[in-house]
Amino acid sequence: MDQGRRTVYLRADGNSQIGLGHVVRTLALAEMLKAHFNCIFLIREPKQHLIEQLLMTCSEVIKLSSDGSFVDEAAEIASRCLSPEDIIVIDGYSFETEYQRLLKKSGCKLVAIDDLHKWHMVADVIINQAGNIESNLYSCEPYTRFYLGPHYALLRPAFLQKKPYQFNDQLMINLGGADPENISLKVLSCLHLVGTQFKVKLVVGAANKHLESIENFIKINNDLKVEIRLNLSADQMAEAIAESGLVICSCSSISYEAAAIGRPIIGIQTADNQKDFRSFLEDETLALLTIDKDFKSSELISGIYNYLRDKSQREEVIKAQEQYFDGQSGSRLLNVFLAL
């Protein structure tokens, strides 16, 4: 570890139950910071494949036990790890006010990645990359500073550059690394009903527990041309998006990754915390269509047909995306941390 640099601790969890969204966007932040800070990841009982992924960006992974309460955990992190020179980033829905207060007792700077705005925040900085969000939604301290909207998007470097768009028959599906409700299978069923000969890339993570049912569906419905891509790196994911004419994805960080590269999107809200993302994508015409996870097949099928037929709508979406994603979010967020 370079003792001449300050340390940023990053606290997030990810598994097959809660998905990997918090880990992915926190790791994206570490990518932005690692040239200037020592980045150390704090995570409860990670699987070995996830540890290996984290160590590709961070200098160390500290494994936390899930036995105690989160309040006890915060007290332990504050005494064991933190000093007034350090910064800690929290991203998750268990890090409520008391958790934050205990971390702050160490004298460190606290950064919260938060898209719920449900409890009082004592963080020095709040980052919420969802669009059309105002600071008055939050209860917070007078010193709290806000960095809101897609200009502060937590995107890995591979997604910070637009790629020229070309309409084609390639389609990418990504409903999160875990996709606990197996919405991917429901989307594949709709594509089967459409009958159009898309070449489909289905991107899933190692936390996905539904691979067998998906593989069985593809085997039975062999008219579908589906390639399953497992555990893609950021560069591989960016390439898969860039090759696609259409991306069907959750209304989460992946939707921003696709918009930053510049691709037509059909967004599916797969969790409650994606409400702000979905509203923004819909209100600003950054997606062809947004639907709920309990969508009717006819809704998605209609959206796919509109994609195939309506060139002007595809162009409108890509033009709107260009207004919000300029490739500079990494530099802006680095400056936020350098100023702390």
C-alpha positions as CSV (number, residue, x, y, z in Angstrom):
1,M,0.0,0.0,0.0
2,D,1.2,3.5,-0.9
3,Q,1.5,5.3,2.5
4,G,1.6,8.6,0.7
5,R,-2.0,8.4,-0.4
6,R,-5.2,8.6,1.5
7,T,-7.3,5.5,1.9
8,V,-10.9,5.2,0.6
9,Y,-12.9,2.3,2.2
10,L,-15.8,1.1,0.1
11,R,-18.6,-0.7,2.0
12,A,-21.2,-2.7,-0.1
13,D,-22.7,-6.2,-0.2
14,G,-23.7,-8.4,-3.1
15,N,-25.1,-11.9,-3.4
16,S,-27.8,-14.0,-5.1
17,Q,-30.5,-12.6,-2.8
18,I,-29.9,-8.9,-3.1
19,G,-28.1,-8.8,-6.4
20,L,-24.8,-7.2,-7.3
21,G,-25.9,-3.7,-8.1
22,H,-24.4,-2.0,-5.0
23,V,-21.0,-3.8,-5.6
24,V,-20.9,-2.9,-9.3
25,R,-21.5,0.8,-8.8
26,T,-19.2,1.0,-5.8
27,L,-16.5,-0.8,-7.7
28,A,-17.0,1.7,-10.6
29,L,-16.2,4.5,-8.2
30,A,-13.1,2.6,-7.1
31,E,-12.0,2.5,-10.7
32,M,-12.3,6.3,-10.9
33,L,-10.3,6.8,-7.6
34,K,-7.6,4.1,-7.6
35,A,-4.9,6.2,-9.3
36,H,-5.1,8.7,-6.5
37,F,-6.3,6.8,-3.4
38,N,-5.7,3.4,-1.8
39,C,-9.0,1.6,-2.3
40,I,-10.1,-1.1,0.2
41,F,-13.4,-3.0,-0.1
42,L,-15.4,-4.0,3.0
43,I,-18.0,-6.8,2.3
44,R,-19.9,-9.4,4.2
45,E,-19.0,-13.0,3.4
46,P,-18.2,-12.7,-0.3
47,K,-17.8,-15.6,-2.6
48,Q,-14.3,-16.3,-3.9
49,H,-15.2,-15.2,-7.5
50,L,-16.4,-11.9,-6.2
51,I,-13.2,-11.4,-4.1
52,E,-11.1,-12.0,-7.2
53,Q,-13.2,-9.4,-9.1
54,L,-12.8,-6.8,-6.3
55,L,-9.0,-7.3,-6.2
56,M,-8.7,-6.4,-9.8
57,T,-9.5,-2.8,-8.7
58,C,-8.9,-2.6,-5.0
59,S,-5.7,-3.2,-3.1
60,E,-7.4,-5.2,-0.4
61,V,-10.7,-6.9,0.5
62,I,-11.7,-7.1,4.2
63,K,-14.3,-9.8,4.8
64,L,-16.9,-8.9,7.4
65,S,-19.0,-11.4,9.4
66,S,-22.8,-11.5,9.0
67,D,-23.3,-12.7,12.6
68,G,-23.7,-9.4,14.3
69,S,-25.9,-6.4,13.8
70,F,-25.1,-3.7,11.3
71,V,-24.7,-1.2,14.2
72,D,-22.1,-3.4,15.8
73,E,-20.4,-3.7,12.5
74,A,-20.2,0.1,12.1
75,A,-18.6,0.4,15.6
76,E,-16.0,-2.3,14.7
77,I,-15.2,-0.7,11.3
78,A,-14.7,2.7,13.0
79,S,-12.4,1.3,15.7
80,R,-10.5,-1.2,13.5
81,C,-10.1,0.6,10.2
82,L,-10.9,4.3,10.2
83,S,-8.9,7.4,11.0
84,P,-9.6,11.1,10.5
85,E,-7.5,11.0,7.3
86,D,-9.7,8.3,5.7
87,I,-12.8,8.4,3.6
88,I,-15.5,5.7,3.7
89,V,-18.1,5.1,1.0
90,I,-21.3,3.3,1.9
91,D,-23.8,1.8,-0.6
92,G,-26.7,-0.3,0.7
93,Y,-30.0,-0.3,2.4
94,S,-28.8,-1.4,5.9
95,F,-26.6,1.7,6.6
96,E,-29.1,3.9,8.3
97,T,-28.5,6.9,10.5
98,E,-27.0,5.3,13.6
99,Y,-24.6,3.3,11.4
100,Q,-23.5,6.5,9.8
101,R,-23.1,8.3,13.1
102,L,-20.8,5.5,14.4
103,L,-18.6,5.7,11.3
104,K,-18.4,9.5,11.7
105,K,-17.2,9.2,15.3
106,S,-13.8,8.1,13.9
107,G,-13.4,11.6,12.4
108,C,-13.4,10.2,8.8
109,K,-15.2,11.7,5.8
110,L,-18.4,9.8,4.9
111,V,-19.8,9.5,1.4
112,A,-23.2,7.8,0.9
113,I,-24.3,6.5,-2.5
114,D,-28.1,6.6,-1.9
115,D,-31.2,6.3,-4.1
116,L,-33.8,5.7,-1.4
117,H,-33.7,9.0,0.6
118,K,-35.6,7.2,3.4
119,W,-33.7,8.2,6.6
120,H,-31.7,11.1,8.1
121,M,-28.3,11.3,6.6
122,V,-25.1,12.5,8.4
123,A,-22.8,11.9,5.4
124,D,-20.5,14.6,4.2
125,V,-21.4,13.8,0.6
126,I,-24.4,12.2,-1.0
127,I,-24.2,10.8,-4.5
128,N,-27.4,9.9,-6.3
129,Q,-26.9,9.3,-10.1
130,A,-30.6,9.1,-10.8
131,G,-31.9,12.1,-12.8
132,N,-34.5,14.7,-11.8
133,I,-33.6,14.3,-8.1
134,E,-33.5,17.3,-5.8
135,S,-31.6,17.6,-2.5
136,N,-34.8,18.6,-0.7
137,L,-35.9,15.0,-0.9
138,Y,-33.3,14.3,1.8
139,S,-33.2,14.8,5.5
140,C,-29.5,15.6,6.2
141,E,-27.0,17.7,8.1
142,P,-26.2,21.4,7.2
143,Y,-22.7,20.4,6.0
144,T,-23.9,17.6,3.6
145,R,-23.1,18.3,0.0
146,F,-25.0,16.7,-3.0
147,Y,-23.8,15.4,-6.3
148,L,-26.9,14.4,-8.2
149,G,-27.9,13.1,-11.6
150,P,-26.1,11.4,-14.6
151,H,-23.3,14.0,-14.6
152,Y,-22.1,12.0,-11.6
153,A,-22.9,8.6,-13.0
154,L,-21.0,5.7,-11.5
155,L,-19.7,4.3,-14.7
156,R,-16.6,2.2,-15.2
157,P,-14.1,3.7,-17.7
158,A,-15.1,1.2,-20.4
159,F,-18.6,3.0,-20.6
160,L,-17.4,6.6,-20.8
161,Q,-17.0,6.7,-24.5
162,K,-19.9,6.7,-27.1
163,K,-19.8,4.2,-30.0
164,P,-21.5,5.0,-33.3
165,Y,-24.9,3.3,-33.5
166,Q,-25.9,1.0,-36.3
167,F,-29.3,-0.7,-36.4
168,N,-28.9,-4.5,-36.5
169,D,-30.4,-7.8,-35.4
170,Q,-28.3,-8.2,-32.3
171,L,-30.0,-7.8,-28.9
172,M,-28.6,-7.8,-25.4
173,I,-30.4,-8.8,-22.3
174,N,-29.1,-8.0,-18.8
175,L,-31.5,-8.0,-15.8
176,G,-28.8,-7.8,-13.2
177,G,-26.0,-10.2,-12.1
178,A,-28.3,-12.2,-9.9
179,D,-31.8,-11.7,-11.4
180,P,-33.4,-13.4,-8.4
181,E,-36.9,-13.4,-10.0
182,N,-35.7,-14.8,-13.3
183,I,-37.1,-12.0,-15.4
184,S,-34.6,-13.0,-18.1
185,L,-36.6,-16.1,-18.8
186,K,-39.8,-14.0,-19.1
187,V,-38.1,-11.8,-21.7
188,L,-36.8,-14.8,-23.6
189,S,-40.4,-16.1,-23.7
190,C,-41.6,-12.8,-25.3
191,L,-38.8,-13.0,-27.9
192,H,-39.9,-16.5,-28.7
193,L,-43.5,-15.2,-29.3
194,V,-42.2,-12.3,-31.5
195,G,-40.6,-14.8,-33.8
196,T,-38.0,-12.3,-35.1
197,Q,-34.6,-13.8,-35.7
198,F,-32.6,-11.7,-33.2
199,K,-29.2,-12.8,-32.2
200,V,-29.5,-12.6,-28.5
201,K,-26.7,-12.2,-25.9
202,L,-28.0,-12.9,-22.4
203,V,-25.6,-11.5,-19.9
204,V,-25.8,-13.1,-16.4
205,G,-23.6,-13.1,-13.3
206,A,-22.3,-16.0,-11.2
207,A,-24.9,-15.1,-8.5
208,N,-27.7,-16.1,-10.9
209,K,-29.4,-19.3,-9.7
210,H,-31.7,-19.8,-12.7
211,L,-29.2,-20.8,-15.4
212,E,-30.6,-24.4,-15.6
213,S,-34.1,-23.2,-16.3
214,I,-32.9,-20.7,-18.9
215,E,-30.7,-23.3,-20.6
216,N,-33.6,-25.7,-20.7
217,F,-35.9,-23.1,-22.3
218,I,-33.3,-22.3,-25.0
219,K,-32.8,-26.0,-25.7
220,I,-36.6,-26.6,-26.1
221,N,-37.1,-23.4,-28.2
222,N,-34.2,-23.9,-30.5
223,D,-35.5,-21.3,-32.9
224,L,-34.1,-18.7,-30.5
225,K,-30.5,-17.8,-31.2
226,V,-29.3,-17.1,-27.6
227,E,-25.7,-16.9,-26.4
228,I,-25.3,-16.9,-22.6
229,R,-22.5,-14.7,-21.5
230,L,-21.3,-15.3,-17.9
231,N,-19.4,-12.9,-15.6
232,L,-18.4,-10.3,-18.2
233,S,-15.6,-7.8,-17.4
234,A,-16.4,-4.1,-17.9
235,D,-14.6,-4.2,-21.3
236,Q,-16.6,-7.3,-22.4
237,M,-19.9,-5.8,-21.3
238,A,-19.1,-2.5,-23.1
239,E,-18.3,-4.5,-26.2
240,A,-21.5,-6.5,-25.9
241,I,-23.6,-3.3,-25.6
242,A,-21.8,-1.6,-28.5
243,E,-22.5,-4.6,-30.8
244,S,-26.2,-4.5,-30.0
245,G,-29.0,-2.8,-31.8
246,L,-31.2,-3.0,-28.8
247,V,-30.5,-3.5,-25.1
248,I,-33.2,-4.8,-22.7
249,C,-32.1,-4.2,-19.2
250,S,-33.0,-3.3,-15.7
251,C,-33.6,0.4,-14.8
252,S,-30.3,0.5,-12.9
253,S,-26.6,1.1,-13.6
254,I,-26.7,-1.1,-16.7
255,S,-29.3,1.3,-18.3
256,Y,-26.8,4.2,-17.8
257,E,-24.0,2.1,-19.2
258,A,-26.1,1.4,-22.4
259,A,-27.2,5.1,-22.6
260,A,-23.6,6.3,-22.1
261,I,-22.5,4.2,-25.1
262,G,-25.6,5.3,-27.0
263,R,-28.0,2.4,-27.6
264,P,-31.8,2.1,-27.7
265,I,-33.0,0.7,-24.4
266,I,-36.1,-1.1,-23.1
267,G,-35.9,-0.6,-19.4
268,I,-37.5,-3.0,-16.9
269,Q,-37.9,-1.9,-13.3
270,T,-36.8,-5.0,-11.4
271,A,-36.7,-3.5,-7.8
272,D,-38.4,-0.7,-5.8
273,N,-35.2,1.3,-5.6
274,Q,-35.1,1.7,-9.4
275,K,-38.2,3.9,-9.4
276,D,-36.2,7.1,-9.8
277,F,-34.1,5.6,-12.6
278,R,-37.2,4.5,-14.4
279,S,-38.9,7.8,-14.1
280,F,-35.9,9.6,-15.4
281,L,-35.4,7.3,-18.4
282,E,-39.1,7.7,-19.3
283,D,-39.4,11.4,-18.7
284,E,-36.3,12.4,-20.7
285,T,-36.9,9.8,-23.5
286,L,-33.7,8.0,-22.7
287,A,-35.4,4.7,-23.4
288,L,-37.8,3.4,-26.0
289,L,-40.0,2.0,-23.3
290,T,-40.0,1.4,-19.5
291,I,-42.1,-1.3,-17.9
292,D,-42.5,-2.9,-14.5
293,K,-41.1,-6.4,-13.7
294,D,-44.7,-7.7,-13.7
295,F,-45.2,-6.6,-17.2
296,K,-47.6,-8.3,-19.6
297,S,-46.0,-10.0,-22.5
298,S,-48.0,-7.8,-24.9
299,E,-46.2,-4.7,-23.5
300,L,-42.7,-5.9,-24.2
301,I,-43.7,-7.4,-27.5
302,S,-45.2,-4.1,-28.6
303,G,-42.0,-2.3,-27.5
304,I,-39.9,-4.7,-29.6
305,Y,-42.0,-4.2,-32.7
306,N,-41.8,-0.4,-32.2
307,Y,-38.0,-0.7,-32.1
308,L,-38.0,-2.6,-35.3
309,R,-40.3,-0.3,-37.2
310,D,-39.7,3.2,-35.8
311,K,-36.3,4.6,-36.9
312,S,-37.2,8.2,-35.7
313,Q,-37.9,6.9,-32.2
314,R,-34.5,5.1,-32.1
315,E,-32.8,8.3,-33.3
316,E,-34.7,10.4,-30.7
317,V,-33.6,8.2,-27.8
318,I,-29.9,8.3,-28.9
319,K,-30.0,12.1,-29.3
320,A,-31.5,12.5,-25.8
321,Q,-28.8,10.2,-24.3
322,E,-26.0,12.4,-25.8
323,Q,-27.3,15.4,-23.7
324,Y,-26.8,13.6,-20.4
325,F,-23.8,11.4,-20.8
326,D,-20.7,13.3,-21.8
327,G,-18.0,10.8,-20.6
328,Q,-16.8,13.2,-17.8
329,S,-18.5,11.7,-14.7
330,G,-15.3,10.0,-13.6
331,S,-13.4,13.2,-13.6
332,R,-16.2,15.0,-11.7
333,L,-16.4,12.4,-9.0
334,L,-12.6,12.2,-8.6
335,N,-12.6,16.0,-8.0
336,V,-15.3,15.5,-5.3
337,F,-13.0,13.1,-3.4
338,L,-9.9,15.2,-3.9
339,A,-11.7,18.1,-2.3
340,L,-12.7,16.2,0.8
